[in-house]
Every structure is written in C-alpha cells, then in structure tokens.
Amino acid sequence: MQEEVLEFSVSHKRKYSSDHLWLQDKEDRFTIGISDFLAKDMGEVLRVILPHADTEINIDDELFSVCFTYGTVVFRSRFSGIVIEVNGEAEINPELLYDDPYNDGWCMIFEPHLMDADQLMEPDEYIEYLANS
C-alpha cells in the first residue's frame, strides 16, 4: 500500500501557528492567512467568512472561518487586537486561499494590543511540527 504524498509550500518570510495560520509582521501589524499545507490537506476552499474591519477581537474569539471540501475550520485568536483590514477579494474568490495562500490569498490585517510572538513558529519549526503531527 502506497502512502499518499501531500505537496505544499512554506513561505520563509512568515511565522506560523499550530493551527496552520501564517502571520507576516509589518509595522506592528500582521497580515494573516492560512498555510498552504492546510489548504492542500483540507481540499478546495469553498467559502471564507471574515469579520468586518475595525472589529475588536479578544483572546479565543473567532478570528475567521474557512469552509473546505473536507469541513469547516474556525480559527480562534491567540491575542487581542483589532482587525484593520480584510481581504474582500478572498470572500468573493475563496479559491485564492488554495491557489495563492501566501500572496493574493491573505485573509486580514490584524493589529494586536499585546502579543507574545513566542507562540509562533519559524518556518523550519513549522515544518518540523508538521513532520511530527
């Protein structure tokens, strides 16, 4: 029996969470999206549900959700902050999260009030995390 191989990419200009989000830091704000691994693992992206800009988010509040072929994933926030901007194009064309997760498939820009970056993994740590999961 052959083992199925999942091909995906990891961007080296971002940090990752254990729930497969990527975060790219720019001037105390983070652009957030889903990892290519999650997109390829969960199948076609059918729908993206994002909050409105200027929404206050507390720790463990729903950040956004994504409906895939193989189920829906609700992402919870690891820190409090405010949603600065959302990618409306991702809501209109959810396949962007699957086809181009690290560029046009971003979900939101988030400004944390206080953040512990130690919760996030460097790309090589994320790859090791995936290998051990």
Disulfide bonds with the S-S distance in Angstrom:
none
